[in-house]
Amino acid sequence: MHSPPLPPRPRSLLLITGLVGASLSLVLLVLVTVRWSPLMSLDTTVAESLHRNAVSEPGLVHVNRVLTDWVWDPWTMRVLTAVVVIALWWRGSRLLAGWVAATSLLATLVQQGLKAAVGRERPRWLDPVDSAHYAAFPSGHVMTAVVTCGLLMWLLRLHGTQQAVVGGALVLAVISVAGVAFTRVYLGVHWLSDVVGGVLLGGTVVALSVAGYDGYARRSRRRTPDEGSGS
């Protein structure tokens, strides 16, 4: 089963987006690592402001915990990706299924590798409303949500889904990414720069993966018309 290749301009834009995202991610990584004072001050100000509100609003905290622990949890996103991968494989799009699975795995490895390398401490509170494990930067919840939503949006466009459906999915994806980013900072388990890093890194992985798939598919079609279907 063939997938239509991207026209040259969108593919070039994806490459540019990926490179810009990688550059911004690197800059943010350096600033976090050296603890750049203006960024640390911004992180602290935002975290303290949201934490004061969270302590006084237990009902809102409960809603945010349900959203972050169930609806937008990384394992929820990974299960959704696994279902899509299985469906693609079942339909015969095995190259595409493998590519999506590999992209999701790569994002997880990048995320965990950076957490271990940076070793940033999470916010600490005398009256915490939630807790989380492992290092803070980047936010795994946010990065996983960006990668999952980005890949699903790409697949919808790739298979010629109706514009109304794509538009609705885009709105849902934006709400999911923004929502999970807010919950992580509101619950006091991440700094603002952690969730920004998750967005930048997740977007970079998706942009470069999509551009890479299209380049591979084009080369495969030039070699043989049957290669690239994965069947």
Buried (B, 14 or more C-beta within 10 A) or exposed (E): BBBEBBEEEBBEEBBEBBBBBBEBBEEBBEBBEEEBEEBBEBBEEBBEEBBEEBBEBEEEBEEBBEBBBEBBBBEBBBEBBEEBBEEBBEBEBBBBBBBBBEBBEBBBEBBEEBBEEBEBEBBEBEEBBBEBEEBBBBBBBBBBBBBBBBBBBBBBBBBEEEEEEBEEBBEEBEEBBBBBBBBBBBBBBBBBBBBBBBBBBBBBBBBBBBBBBBBBBBEBBEEEEEEBBBE
